Amino acid sequence: WDTGETVYSENWEGRGKGVTIFADGKMILYDERSGTLALAKPGDTFDVVSSFQIDYGTAEHWSHPVISDGVLYVRHGQALAAYDIAKK
């Protein structure tokens, strides 16, 4: 962060560009073209832990996911999904 040095430059499963947010030591990736949402663990290598497709809503996947009180919110067009991601 302080240096602006690139840490990862990965072609994530053929995906294009999108949004990345960082929370609780993990990266949450949202591909704008395919609508794939993924959880990645930062480290020496780029490691996608889990991913799934957002298949509801319409148009491009341009919104930024948001986390509030242990809930991940993802909007796609007029659709909004909420995922409970709180540690149990």
Biopython code that builds the backbone (N, CA, C, O; Angstrom):
import numpy as np
from Bio.PDB.StructureBuilder import StructureBuilder

atoms = [
    (1, "TRP", "N", (0.832, -1.177, 0.000)),
    (1, "TRP", "CA", (0.000, 0.000, 0.000)),
    (1, "TRP", "C", (0.880, 1.243, 0.000)),
    (1, "TRP", "O", (0.648, 2.179, -0.766)),
    (2, "ASP", "N", (1.865, 1.246, 0.843)),
    (2, "ASP", "CA", (2.717, 2.434, 0.975)),
    (2, "ASP", "C", (3.591, 2.680, -0.258)),
    (2, "ASP", "O", (3.897, 3.828, -0.578)),
    (3, "THR", "N", (3.992, 1.610, -0.949)),
    (3, "THR", "CA", (4.915, 1.754, -2.070)),
    (3, "THR", "C", (4.235, 1.760, -3.430)),
    (3, "THR", "O", (4.812, 2.248, -4.402)),
    (4, "GLY", "N", (3.017, 1.227, -3.518)),
    (4, "GLY", "CA", (2.332, 1.109, -4.803)),
    (4, "GLY", "C", (2.835, -0.063, -5.622)),
    (4, "GLY", "O", (2.486, -0.204, -6.794)),
    (5, "GLU", "N", (3.660, -0.910, -5.004)),
    (5, "GLU", "CA", (4.218, -2.072, -5.689)),
    (5, "GLU", "C", (3.113, -3.077, -6.032)),
    (5, "GLU", "O", (2.251, -3.365, -5.201)),
    (6, "THR", "N", (3.142, -3.611, -7.266)),
    (6, "THR", "CA", (2.208, -4.645, -7.674)),
    (6, "THR", "C", (2.586, -5.957, -6.996)),
    (6, "THR", "O", (3.725, -6.409, -7.106)),
    (7, "VAL", "N", (1.642, -6.561, -6.301)),
    (7, "VAL", "CA", (1.893, -7.817, -5.601)),
    (7, "VAL", "C", (1.372, -8.993, -6.428)),
    (7, "VAL", "O", (2.033, -10.027, -6.521)),
    (8, "TYR", "N", (0.197, -8.838, -7.026)),
    (8, "TYR", "CA", (-0.402, -9.887, -7.850)),
    (8, "TYR", "C", (-0.727, -9.334, -9.221)),
    (8, "TYR", "O", (-1.223, -8.215, -9.350)),
    (9, "SER", "N", (-0.451, -10.112, -10.227)),
    (9, "SER", "CA", (-0.887, -9.815, -11.584)),
    (9, "SER", "C", (-1.267, -11.157, -12.186)),
    (9, "SER", "O", (-0.492, -11.767, -12.922)),
    (10, "GLU", "N", (-2.471, -11.604, -11.861)),
    (10, "GLU", "CA", (-2.911, -12.943, -12.213)),
    (10, "GLU", "C", (-4.076, -12.915, -13.187)),
    (10, "GLU", "O", (-4.922, -12.023, -13.120)),
    (11, "ASN", "N", (-4.126, -13.880, -14.087)),
    (11, "ASN", "CA", (-5.281, -14.103, -14.933)),
    (11, "ASN", "C", (-6.153, -15.120, -14.201)),
    (11, "ASN", "O", (-5.937, -16.328, -14.301)),
    (12, "TRP", "N", (-7.118, -14.623, -13.480)),
    (12, "TRP", "CA", (-7.947, -15.441, -12.604)),
    (12, "TRP", "C", (-8.957, -16.245, -13.415)),
    (12, "TRP", "O", (-10.015, -15.734, -13.782)),
    (13, "GLU", "N", (-8.627, -17.508, -13.695)),
    (13, "GLU", "CA", (-9.495, -18.453, -14.403)),
    (13, "GLU", "C", (-10.070, -17.851, -15.677)),
    (13, "GLU", "O", (-11.231, -18.095, -16.004)),
    (14, "GLY", "N", (-9.271, -17.066, -16.402)),
    (14, "GLY", "CA", (-9.740, -16.487, -17.645)),
    (14, "GLY", "C", (-10.688, -15.323, -17.470)),
    (14, "GLY", "O", (-11.262, -14.844, -18.448)),
    (15, "ARG", "N", (-10.866, -14.858, -16.245)),
    (15, "ARG", "CA", (-11.772, -13.747, -15.988)),
    (15, "ARG", "C", (-11.121, -12.438, -16.424)),
    (15, "ARG", "O", (-9.905, -12.362, -16.603)),
    (16, "GLY", "N", (-11.930, -11.436, -16.589)),
    (16, "GLY", "CA", (-11.439, -10.125, -17.002)),
    (16, "GLY", "C", (-11.139, -9.252, -15.810)),
    (16, "GLY", "O", (-10.386, -9.625, -14.910)),
    (17, "LYS", "N", (-11.743, -8.083, -15.823)),
    (17, "LYS", "CA", (-11.518, -7.145, -14.733)),
    (17, "LYS", "C", (-12.768, -7.066, -13.870)),
    (17, "LYS", "O", (-13.814, -7.618, -14.212)),
    (18, "GLY", "N", (-12.641, -6.380, -12.765)),
    (18, "GLY", "CA", (-13.782, -6.254, -11.872)),
    (18, "GLY", "C", (-13.402, -5.508, -10.614)),
    (18, "GLY", "O", (-12.520, -4.649, -10.621)),
    (19, "VAL", "N", (-14.074, -5.846, -9.541)),
    (19, "VAL", "CA", (-13.927, -5.152, -8.270)),
    (19, "VAL", "C", (-13.261, -6.082, -7.263)),
    (19, "VAL", "O", (-13.551, -7.277, -7.219)),
    (20, "THR", "N", (-12.372, -5.524, -6.462)),
    (20, "THR", "CA", (-11.761, -6.262, -5.360)),
    (20, "THR", "C", (-11.940, -5.451, -4.089)),
    (20, "THR", "O", (-11.621, -4.263, -4.043)),
    (21, "ILE", "N", (-12.455, -6.109, -3.058)),
    (21, "ILE", "CA", (-12.502, -5.485, -1.743)),
    (21, "ILE", "C", (-11.727, -6.383, -0.788)),
    (21, "ILE", "O", (-11.517, -7.562, -1.072)),
    (22, "PHE", "N", (-11.312, -5.838, 0.322)),
    (22, "PHE", "CA", (-10.492, -6.561, 1.285)),
    (22, "PHE", "C", (-11.147, -6.471, 2.649)),
    (22, "PHE", "O", (-11.463, -5.381, 3.127)),
    (23, "ALA", "N", (-11.352, -7.632, 3.280)),
    (23, "ALA", "CA", (-11.964, -7.646, 4.605)),
    (23, "ALA", "C", (-11.503, -8.877, 5.369)),
    (23, "ALA", "O", (-11.389, -9.966, 4.805)),
    (24, "ASP", "N", (-11.244, -8.699, 6.634)),
    (24, "ASP", "CA", (-10.896, -9.802, 7.523)),
    (24, "ASP", "C", (-9.758, -10.660, 6.970)),
    (24, "ASP", "O", (-9.762, -11.881, 7.120)),
    (25, "GLY", "N", (-8.795, -10.014, 6.337)),
    (25, "GLY", "CA", (-7.631, -10.718, 5.830)),
    (25, "GLY", "C", (-7.859, -11.488, 4.546)),
    (25, "GLY", "O", (-7.011, -12.292, 4.157)),
    (26, "LYS", "N", (-8.984, -11.265, 3.873)),
    (26, "LYS", "CA", (-9.298, -11.962, 2.620)),
    (26, "LYS", "C", (-9.675, -10.940, 1.550)),
    (26, "LYS", "O", (-10.130, -9.837, 1.855)),
    (27, "MET", "N", (-9.475, -11.332, 0.286)),
    (27, "MET", "CA", (-9.909, -10.522, -0.840)),
    (27, "MET", "C", (-11.218, -11.094, -1.373)),
    (27, "MET", "O", (-11.357, -12.308, -1.518)),
    (28, "ILE", "N", (-12.163, -10.230, -1.659)),
    (28, "ILE", "CA", (-13.407, -10.631, -2.295)),
    (28, "ILE", "C", (-13.385, -10.032, -3.688)),
    (28, "ILE", "O", (-13.287, -8.815, -3.847)),
    (29, "LEU", "N", (-13.476, -10.887, -4.695)),
    (29, "LEU", "CA", (-13.355, -10.494, -6.096)),
    (29, "LEU", "C", (-14.715, -10.638, -6.770)),
    (29, "LEU", "O", (-15.434, -11.604, -6.515)),
    (30, "TYR", "N", (-15.070, -9.689, -7.622)),
    (30, "TYR", "CA", (-16.339, -9.723, -8.340)),
    (30, "TYR", "C", (-16.060, -9.370, -9.790)),
    (30, "TYR", "O", (-15.801, -8.208, -10.105)),
    (31, "ASP", "N", (-16.107, -10.357, -10.678)),
    (31, "ASP", "CA", (-15.797, -10.163, -12.085)),
    (31, "ASP", "C", (-16.946, -9.474, -12.801)),
    (31, "ASP", "O", (-18.091, -9.915, -12.703)),
    (32, "GLU", "N", (-16.653, -8.398, -13.521)),
    (32, "GLU", "CA", (-17.715, -7.594, -14.143)),
    (32, "GLU", "C", (-18.353, -8.275, -15.349)),
    (32, "GLU", "O", (-19.494, -7.963, -15.690)),
    (33, "ARG", "N", (-17.664, -9.175, -15.987)),
    (33, "ARG", "CA", (-18.193, -9.812, -17.189)),
    (33, "ARG", "C", (-18.970, -11.085, -16.874)),
    (33, "ARG", "O", (-20.101, -11.250, -17.332)),
    (34, "SER", "N", (-18.382, -11.973, -16.109)),
    (34, "SER", "CA", (-19.013, -13.276, -15.848)),
    (34, "SER", "C", (-19.914, -13.269, -14.620)),
    (34, "SER", "O", (-20.789, -14.124, -14.487)),
    (35, "GLY", "N", (-19.703, -12.305, -13.720)),
    (35, "GLY", "CA", (-20.481, -12.281, -12.490)),
    (35, "GLY", "C", (-19.996, -13.278, -11.462)),
    (35, "GLY", "O", (-20.738, -13.626, -10.544)),
    (36, "THR", "N", (-18.766, -13.745, -11.596)),
    (36, "THR", "CA", (-18.200, -14.661, -10.612)),
    (36, "THR", "C", (-17.771, -13.881, -9.381)),
    (36, "THR", "O", (-17.081, -12.866, -9.482)),
    (37, "LEU", "N", (-18.184, -14.362, -8.226)),
    (37, "LEU", "CA", (-17.797, -13.794, -6.943)),
    (37, "LEU", "C", (-16.863, -14.806, -6.293)),
    (37, "LEU", "O", (-17.190, -15.991, -6.224)),
    (38, "ALA", "N", (-15.717, -14.361, -5.822)),
    (38, "ALA", "CA", (-14.743, -15.291, -5.266)),
    (38, "ALA", "C", (-14.109, -14.748, -3.999)),
    (38, "ALA", "O", (-14.048, -13.539, -3.776)),
    (39, "LEU", "N", (-13.641, -15.667, -3.180)),
    (39, "LEU", "CA", (-12.892, -15.358, -1.970)),
    (39, "LEU", "C", (-11.465, -15.833, -2.208)),
    (39, "LEU", "O", (-11.242, -17.000, -2.531)),
    (40, "ALA", "N", (-10.507, -14.939, -2.050)),
    (40, "ALA", "CA", (-9.105, -15.280, -2.258)),
    (40, "ALA", "C", (-8.315, -14.989, -0.994)),
    (40, "ALA", "O", (-8.573, -14.016, -0.284)),
    (41, "LYS", "N", (-7.354, -15.852, -0.734)),
    (41, "LYS", "CA", (-6.483, -15.700, 0.428)),
    (41, "LYS", "C", (-5.164, -15.089, -0.031)),
    (41, "LYS", "O", (-4.435, -15.703, -0.810)),
    (42, "PRO", "N", (-4.854, -13.891, 0.441)),
    (42, "PRO", "CA", (-3.592, -13.288, 0.045)),
    (42, "PRO", "C", (-2.414, -14.015, 0.680)),
    (42, "PRO", "O", (-2.514, -14.562, 1.779)),
    (43, "GLY", "N", (-1.330, -14.006, -0.018)),
    (43, "GLY", "CA", (-0.116, -14.644, 0.474)),
    (43, "GLY", "C", (0.960, -14.527, -0.588)),
    (43, "GLY", "O", (0.935, -13.609, -1.409)),
    (44, "ASP", "N", (1.901, -15.452, -0.572)),
    (44, "ASP", "CA", (2.972, -15.425, -1.568)),
    (44, "ASP", "C", (2.447, -15.735, -2.963)),
    (44, "ASP", "O", (3.034, -15.303, -3.955)),
    (45, "THR", "N", (1.343, -16.483, -3.051)),
    (45, "THR", "CA", (0.715, -16.796, -4.330)),
    (45, "THR", "C", (-0.752, -16.400, -4.276)),
    (45, "THR", "O", (-1.318, -16.212, -3.199)),
    (46, "PHE", "N", (-1.359, -16.278, -5.446)),
    (46, "PHE", "CA", (-2.770, -15.930, -5.557)),
    (46, "PHE", "C", (-3.578, -17.213, -5.409)),
    (46, "PHE", "O", (-3.475, -18.101, -6.256)),
    (47, "ASP", "N", (-4.380, -17.331, -4.351)),
    (47, "ASP", "CA", (-5.088, -18.574, -4.040)),
    (47, "ASP", "C", (-6.579, -18.307, -3.877)),
    (47, "ASP", "O", (-6.997, -17.729, -2.874)),
    (48, "VAL", "N", (-7.396, -18.728, -4.865)),
    (48, "VAL", "CA", (-8.844, -18.599, -4.763)),
    (48, "VAL", "C", (-9.348, -19.758, -3.909)),
    (48, "VAL", "O", (-9.175, -20.925, -4.263)),
    (49, "VAL", "N", (-9.972, -19.427, -2.782)),
    (49, "VAL", "CA", (-10.466, -20.411, -1.826)),
    (49, "VAL", "C", (-11.815, -20.962, -2.270)),
    (49, "VAL", "O", (-12.069, -22.161, -2.164)),
    (50, "SER", "N", (-12.685, -20.072, -2.773)),
    (50, "SER", "CA", (-14.036, -20.461, -3.140)),
    (50, "SER", "C", (-14.591, -19.450, -4.134)),
    (50, "SER", "O", (-14.210, -18.280, -4.117)),
    (51, "SER", "N", (-15.499, -19.910, -5.007)),
    (51, "SER", "CA", (-16.141, -18.977, -5.932)),
    (51, "SER", "C", (-17.492, -19.526, -6.362)),
    (51, "SER", "O", (-17.744, -20.729, -6.300)),
    (52, "PHE", "N", (-18.358, -18.614, -6.802)),
    (52, "PHE", "CA", (-19.645, -19.010, -7.365)),
    (52, "PHE", "C", (-20.134, -17.913, -8.294)),
    (52, "PHE", "O", (-19.634, -16.788, -8.269)),
    (53, "GLN", "N", (-21.107, -18.254, -9.105)),
    (53, "GLN", "CA", (-21.650, -17.357, -10.112)),
    (53, "GLN", "C", (-22.864, -16.604, -9.579)),
    (53, "GLN", "O", (-23.749, -17.205, -8.970)),
    (54, "ILE", "N", (-22.913, -15.298, -9.803)),
    (54, "ILE", "CA", (-24.107, -14.505, -9.518)),
    (54, "ILE", "C", (-24.984, -14.621, -10.765)),
    (54, "ILE", "O", (-24.662, -14.045, -11.804)),
    (55, "ASP", "N", (-26.084, -15.358, -10.670)),
    (55, "ASP", "CA", (-26.885, -15.638, -11.863)),
    (55, "ASP", "C", (-28.268, -14.997, -11.836)),
    (55, "ASP", "O", (-29.135, -15.376, -12.624)),
    (56, "TYR", "N", (-28.486, -14.053, -10.965)),
    (56, "TYR", "CA", (-29.743, -13.305, -10.924)),
    (56, "TYR", "C", (-29.438, -11.874, -11.337)),
    (56, "TYR", "O", (-28.273, -11.479, -11.382)),
    (57, "GLY", "N", (-30.451, -11.103, -11.634)),
    (57, "GLY", "CA", (-30.242, -9.712, -12.026)),
    (57, "GLY", "C", (-29.964, -9.587, -13.515)),
    (57, "GLY", "O", (-29.979, -10.577, -14.247)),
    (58, "THR", "N", (-29.712, -8.362, -13.954)),
    (58, "THR", "CA", (-29.507, -8.089, -15.375)),
    (58, "THR", "C", (-28.357, -7.122, -15.582)),
    (58, "THR", "O", (-27.933, -6.435, -14.652)),
    (59, "ALA", "N", (-27.858, -7.073, -16.804)),
    (59, "ALA", "CA", (-26.809, -6.160, -17.256)),
    (59, "ALA", "C", (-25.441, -6.535, -16.680)),
    (59, "ALA", "O", (-25.236, -7.657, -16.217)),
    (60, "GLU", "N", (-24.513, -5.579, -16.716)),
    (60, "GLU", "CA", (-23.145, -5.833, -16.269)),
    (60, "GLU", "C", (-23.072, -5.947, -14.746)),
    (60, "GLU", "O", (-23.953, -5.485, -14.021)),
    (61, "HIS", "N", (-22.014, -6.564, -14.300)),
    (61, "HIS", "CA", (-21.764, -6.736, -12.860)),
    (61, "HIS", "C", (-20.805, -5.635, -12.421)),
    (61, "HIS", "O", (-19.624, -5.892, -12.188)),
    (62, "TRP", "N", (-21.311, -4.418, -12.309)),
    (62, "TRP", "CA", (-20.451, -3.277, -12.039)),
    (62, "TRP", "C", (-20.533, -2.771, -10.610)),
    (62, "TRP", "O", (-19.735, -1.915, -10.229)),
    (63, "SER", "N", (-21.445, -3.255, -9.821)),
    (63, "SER", "CA", (-21.561, -2.719, -8.463)),
    (63, "SER", "C", (-20.428, -3.248, -7.582)),
    (63, "SER", "O", (-19.827, -4.282, -7.872)),
    (64, "HIS", "N", (-20.157, -2.534, -6.527)),
    (64, "HIS", "CA", (-19.142, -2.956, -5.566)),
    (64, "HIS", "C", (-19.819, -3.726, -4.439)),
    (64, "HIS", "O", (-20.749, -3.210, -3.819)),
    (65, "PRO", "N", (-19.374, -4.949, -4.159)),
    (65, "PRO", "CA", (-19.905, -5.647, -2.982)),
    (65, "PRO", "C", (-19.609, -4.829, -1.728)),
    (65, "PRO", "O", (-18.619, -4.100, -1.661)),
    (66, "VAL", "N", (-20.482, -4.966, -0.745)),
    (66, "VAL", "CA", (-20.350, -4.226, 0.508)),
    (66, "VAL", "C", (-20.542, -5.189, 1.662)),
    (66, "VAL", "O", (-21.392, -6.077, 1.600)),
    (67, "ILE", "N", (-19.756, -5.020, 2.717)),
    (67, "ILE", "CA", (-19.907, -5.828, 3.925)),
    (67, "ILE", "C", (-20.327, -4.916, 5.063)),
    (67, "ILE", "O", (-19.725, -3.868, 5.297)),
    (68, "SER", "N", (-21.379, -5.338, 5.770)),
    (68, "SER", "CA", (-21.851, -4.599, 6.934)),
    (68, "SER", "C", (-22.393, -5.588, 7.954)),
    (68, "SER", "O", (-23.249, -6.412, 7.630)),
    (69, "ASP", "N", (-21.903, -5.512, 9.178)),
    (69, "ASP", "CA", (-22.363, -6.362, 10.281)),
    (69, "ASP", "C", (-22.389, -7.848, 9.913)),
    (69, "ASP", "O", (-23.350, -8.550, 10.228)),
    (70, "GLY", "N", (-21.342, -8.323, 9.252)),
    (70, "GLY", "CA", (-21.234, -9.743, 8.931)),
    (70, "GLY", "C", (-22.079, -10.204, 7.757)),
    (70, "GLY", "O", (-22.263, -11.405, 7.559)),
    (71, "VAL", "N", (-22.597, -9.262, 6.975)),
    (71, "VAL", "CA", (-23.399, -9.608, 5.798)),
    (71, "VAL", "C", (-22.729, -9.014, 4.558)),
    (71, "VAL", "O", (-22.391, -7.831, 4.532)),
    (72, "LEU", "N", (-22.541, -9.844, 3.538)),
    (72, "LEU", "CA", (-22.000, -9.403, 2.251)),
    (72, "LEU", "C", (-23.180, -9.113, 1.327)),
    (72, "LEU", "O", (-23.997, -9.992, 1.057)),
    (73, "TYR", "N", (-23.260, -7.878, 0.846)),
    (73, "TYR", "CA", (-24.330, -7.470, -0.064)),
    (73, "TYR", "C", (-23.763, -7.354, -1.476)),
    (73, "TYR", "O", (-22.719, -6.738, -1.695)),
    (74, "VAL", "N", (-24.479, -7.966, -2.439)),
    (74, "VAL", "CA", (-24.068, -7.918, -3.837)),
    (74, "VAL", "C", (-25.281, -7.517, -4.673)),
    (74, "VAL", "O", (-26.316, -8.183, -4.640)),
    (75, "ARG", "N", (-25.142, -6.425, -5.420)),
    (75, "ARG", "CA", (-26.226, -5.969, -6.295)),
    (75, "ARG", "C", (-25.871, -6.259, -7.739)),
    (75, "ARG", "O", (-24.731, -6.070, -8.164)),
    (76, "HIS", "N", (-26.867, -6.723, -8.492)),
    (76, "HIS", "CA", (-26.718, -6.918, -9.935)),
    (76, "HIS", "C", (-27.989, -6.415, -10.591)),
    (76, "HIS", "O", (-29.028, -7.074, -10.540)),
    (77, "GLY", "N", (-27.906, -5.249, -11.206)),
    (77, "GLY", "CA", (-29.099, -4.625, -11.775)),
    (77, "GLY", "C", (-30.074, -4.275, -10.658)),
    (77, "GLY", "O", (-29.714, -3.578, -9.710)),
    (78, "GLN", "N", (-31.300, -4.756, -10.769)),
    (78, "GLN", "CA", (-32.323, -4.479, -9.767)),
    (78, "GLN", "C", (-32.352, -5.531, -8.657)),
    (78, "GLN", "O", (-33.148, -5.416, -7.724)),
    (79, "ALA", "N", (-31.499, -6.553, -8.741)),
    (79, "ALA", "CA", (-31.471, -7.619, -7.740)),
    (79, "ALA", "C", (-30.420, -7.322, -6.671)),
    (79, "ALA", "O", (-29.351, -6.794, -6.975)),
    (80, "LEU", "N", (-30.727, -7.660, -5.429)),
    (80, "LEU", "CA", (-29.790, -7.508, -4.328)),
    (80, "LEU", "C", (-29.790, -8.801, -3.512)),
    (80, "LEU", "O", (-30.844, -9.290, -3.105)),
    (81, "ALA", "N", (-28.601, -9.343, -3.281)),
    (81, "ALA", "CA", (-28.472, -10.565, -2.479)),
    (81, "ALA", "C", (-27.678, -10.241, -1.221)),
    (81, "ALA", "O", (-26.805, -9.373, -1.227)),
    (82, "ALA", "N", (-27.993, -10.948, -0.147)),
    (82, "ALA", "CA", (-27.304, -10.788, 1.130)),
    (82, "ALA", "C", (-26.809, -12.150, 1.584)),
    (82, "ALA", "O", (-27.582, -13.104, 1.667)),
    (83, "TYR", "N", (-25.523, -12.238, 1.878)),
    (83, "TYR", "CA", (-24.900, -13.489, 2.312)),
    (83, "TYR", "C", (-24.359, -13.307, 3.724)),
    (83, "TYR", "O", (-23.610, -12.367, 3.988)),
    (84, "ASP", "N", (-24.734, -14.196, 4.622)),
    (84, "ASP", "CA", (-24.242, -14.175, 5.992)),
    (84, "ASP", "C", (-22.811, -14.715, 5.984)),
    (84, "ASP", "O", (-22.602, -15.904, 5.741)),
    (85, "ILE", "N", (-21.844, -13.870, 6.241)),
    (85, "ILE", "CA", (-20.449, -14.305, 6.238)),
    (85, "ILE", "C", (-19.807, -14.136, 7.623)),
    (85, "ILE", "O", (-18.585, -14.192, 7.758)),
    (86, "ALA", "N", (-20.638, -13.930, 8.638)),
    (86, "ALA", "CA", (-20.125, -13.739, 9.993)),
    (86, "ALA", "C", (-19.505, -15.047, 10.503)),
    (86, "ALA", "O", (-20.001, -16.142, 10.237)),
    (87, "LYS", "N", (-18.428, -14.893, 11.227)),
    (87, "LYS", "CA", (-17.795, -16.051, 11.855)),
    (87, "LYS", "C", (-18.720, -16.594, 12.923)),
    (87, "LYS", "O", (-19.249, -15.842, 13.741)),
    (88, "LYS", "N", (-18.908, -17.863, 12.915)),
    (88, "LYS", "CA", (-19.790, -18.513, 13.903)),
    (88, "LYS", "C", (-18.960, -19.136, 14.999)),
    (88, "LYS", "O", (-19.508, -19.732, 15.926)),
]
sb = StructureBuilder()
sb.init_structure("model")
sb.init_model(0)
sb.init_chain("A")
sb.init_seg("    ")
for serial, (resi, resn, name, xyz) in enumerate(atoms, 1):
    if name == "N":
        sb.init_residue(resn, " ", resi, " ")
    sb.init_atom(name, np.array(xyz, "f"), 0.0, 1.0, " ", f" {name:<3s}", serial, name[0])
structure = sb.get_structure()
